[in-house]
Amino acid sequence: MLLAHVDALEAGLRERLAGHDLTGSVRLATAEPAPSGTALLTRTHPLAATLAEALVEASLDPETLSGLGIGRVGAWPTAAAQQMTRVALLRVRFKLTVHARKERLLLAEEAALVAIEGVRIVAVGEAARELLNAPAMADLAPVARDRFIAKAKEDLPGLLEGQIAEFVRSRAQELMRDHARLRAASGSASRVTVEAVLPPDVIGLFVLMPGEA
């Protein structure tokens, strides 16, 4: 059994959890059957769901949960960028349906890095990571850094509906082909379909500007 001390959390989180009648100390069970006086802790429990939602929000706005210091935003000049490039860290989720005698629905997720110039995705995965790992050529003044980050956030909704959505759908197709190959190799008669859950969560956003080596 777990005991979650809700009153020890930041005020904003306490207020959100109070809307779900979660106050004081909450008794949670991690396995069924949940003992009397406890609630089963699952990913859909209001405590888990609210904390996850707040952490995603804080990824792009460090002031949301300033005490945790988990913001993943930044802007800097680098020789690795030929033009302004935004690198987004995504949490991508998929619904996997196993079609067999008894149909099963599974959930899966992965992290993905995509680098975007304008509205084009120019690098993903390790190639995008290399852009991030390239050294910064200088520090930006806070006002300039904040301006670049604010513009990148402003452009996010359009990208999430456009190129990023297409990227996530293509990942779903790749996963479906991978499952088909594995099941064919094992002689399994079942098949798996994969559906992307849109939009993905953006849990990091970085702006790279061209800099001289």
Secondary structure, DSSP 4 states (H G I P E B T S, - for coil): -EEEEGGGS-HHHHHHHHTTT--SEEEEESSSSPPTT-EE--TTSHHHHHHHHHHHHHHH-TTTTTTT----EEEEEETT-SS-EEEEEEEEEEEEEEESSS-EEEEEEEEEEEEEETTEEEEEHHHHHHHHHSPBSSPPPHHHHHHHHHHHHHHHHHHHHTHHHHHHHHHHHHHHHHHHHHHHHHT---EEEEEEEEEEEEEEEEEEEE---
